[in-house]
Amino acid sequence: MSQHLSREVPPQTTSLLDLTQHEIEALRTRFNLADAHTHQRQSDRQQKIVSRLPELWYEAEEGLQATYEQRFTEAFFRLHRQPTALAANKTLLSYAASISTMVAGMFLKQQRMAVTLIEPCFDNLHDVLANMGVAAHPIDEEALHDPDRIYEELRRRVRTDALFLVDPNNPTGFTLLQYGRRGFEEVVRYCKDHNKLLVIDFCFASFTLFDPEVTRFDVYELLESSGVTYLAIEDTGKTWPVQDAKCAMITASDDIRETVYNIHTSVLLNVSPFTLNMLTQYLEDSAEDQLASVRDLLTRNRELVRKTLDGTILEYQEPVAKVSVAWARIDHPELTATELQRLLYAEGVYVLPGRYFYWSEPGKGESYIRIALAREPEMFADAMALTRRVLDRHAR
């Protein structure tokens, strides 16, 4: 792509309807810091996996589909330290988290359930539900910020049959795991007491692994032993640099398992055994290196964001979980996220404006931008240098 095209400013970025449309636009830019997909190169250890791809391909040709599904599921839940999910052996696989979300949405529609959805969150969740004909009502993430008040806040704010949370949350990095078991226990207790379906998106959960500041525990044991009705969505797509060859999962409580299974089989047959075979190698590699190949790069780029934004109109928001995105608040009386995005895009840097994450009230998001971190450090450093230049021109 030519330098001219990479710096071309689209005439109407404000006409784009959702974050995914922004991310598609960003794919044409030189410095794409929009989507949270992994665009970094392979680590030395991961290069060895790539060198074995022909072997993994032919191996998958000869084996049974069920074998690769089982190996993948076992490797995933072992890495995530979820023995109850592993033992239950009832997780359904799909090509992408959006498909798993569609299955959840189809279940909600079939049961005529409205849903209370966390805000802010990636707008794809709301849009998938809306396109399924499921009414969504917002609940501010701050309702979960005090474990002593979670139960009461949910009792006061939730007026629907289902509660949909994202943990860790995208874009803020908030996680109930900061309270150990207690935060999840309070959410589950509320849903059980009030007969609510609990839907949890765990797609960023990998980033809480091996983090000394976050207490991991077997959340599926809590879900299963409580008797709460639940759907849990997991994903590999935001963690490993596999060019979007990914697998997502959905697990249902036993009381709705058959209904969810019947919906799932109406959507797809299976995930590619080659993809599962390859992903299993990445999972096992991360178990051996304690996810260092992923965490080290994100840590490096996150530190550069802190340094770049220091002393500017953008205030870095420290997350609880060190997920693969950075969230920053604009401290300027006139500059909005939409305008700042346009100014950065003029320099070839594409970030996401916060307005879309506040799907029920976009104006609340005009004070925030999101920066994707899973990028090659050299490219990311160049993007941050351009970002600082733009910010310095708009100092207060």
Helices and strands as residue ranges (DSSP letters): H 3-6, G 13-15, H 19-26, E 31-32, H 44-51, H 53-62, H 65-79, H 83-88, E 92-94, H 97-110, E 115-119, H 123-131, E 136-140, G 141-144, H 150-157, E 162-166, G 176-179, H 182-193, E 197-201, G 205-208, H 219-226, E 230-235, E 248-252, H 257-265, H 273-289, H 292-309, E 314-317, E 325-330, H 337-345, E 349-350, E 352-353, G 354-356, G 362-367, E 368-372, H 377-393
